[in-house]
Every structure is written in C-alpha cells, then in structure tokens.
Amino acid sequence: MTRKCSKTRRVLLNAAAITSITLGLSTPTMAQDVTLNMTDSDLVMTGTPQEANEEFYLIEADLGPIRIRTESADCIGDACPDPSNLAPDAATEVQIEWDVSLWGKRRASTEHIEKIAELVAEETDGAFTLNISYGGLSDSRKNLDGIAAGAFEMAGSVPGITAKRTQRSQCWNFRSLV
C-alpha cells in the first residue's frame, strides 16, 4: 500500500536523506554527470552516476555519495539509465543509524524529534533510524562539542546556554519578537 505524503513532509524526508546518506559505496563511475530533479520539490542535485536500480539512484555529488529513490526524482542527462532496464535492488539493504543527544526526559519540547524519528524510520522501511538518548550521550552543555567531535550526529541545543557559540540564533530570544 502506497501512502501519499504532504509536500513539506516529503521535502523534509528528502533533505534528511540527502544530508545523511553519504555512503562510500565503491562502484565504477560513469564519465558524464546527471541531474536529479526531485518530483515533489524544487530540489535539484547534480553528480556522477555510480549505480541505479529500480529503487534507487546513487550519484557522487559535491556533498559525497547521495542515494535517492527513483520514484522521487527525474533523471536528466545522457548518462541517465533507461528506466525500463533497471534491475531490482539485489544489494544488501544499508542500515543508517544516527545517535541523537537530548537531555532530561521525553517531553512536549522533544516530541517533534520523536515524530521525525518515527517518520524517517517509517518512510525508509527501517533503513534509517534515529536513536534518541536523553542524557546518555553527553551533558546538555556539551552537545555542540559532541557533534563537532563526531560522537553523535544530531543533538538539541539551547541558545541561552550556548550563547557565545550560537549568536546568530539569538534573535529569536528577543522579547520584542515574541
């Protein structure tokens, strides 16, 4: 059963896939670049095709390897595969896990992260999961350091606590704007 997703939800999921699925899969590259136009947003990606099957395109882009569902993008360029010749994905499903550092307990202000984790796992059939930890990965004041060190991939941060490091986001704390 195929579910229709809202445009905003699809854009968020595609953005999550683009920023997270940077896998170093080694396959022969083709010489010409292709352009992938996302069918449900204005997002456009260009890169060298690495692999294609009936489920995914894999291109080497400036951001690194990017894997996009064939149903989510139109491939443009001479190096694009013929859709009628795409074979089923016989490769082992790649599992992506991100560790997410939050603090305290699950609460109203963290429900959006819980919902994102649920939607990402659902939309990728469990191939991409967010492992949410409340205080188990880092002290709340050290979340930015943990990301910088590569200890985890995602974290909550409060601009008031990290004011010197997140000055650009401080405009939202002005009472006159609230």
DARANOR-V935884 format. One record per helix or strand of 3 or more residues. SS is the DSSP state (h for helix, s for strand). FROM is the first residue (numbers start at 0). TO is the last residue. If there is no record, write none. Layout:
ss	from	to
SS	FROM	TO
SS	FROM	TO
This chain:
ss	from	to
h	6	19
s	32	37
s	43	51
s	55	60
s	63	68
h	69	71
s	72	75
h	82	84
s	95	101
h	107	122
s	127	133
h	139	148
h	166	172
h	174	176
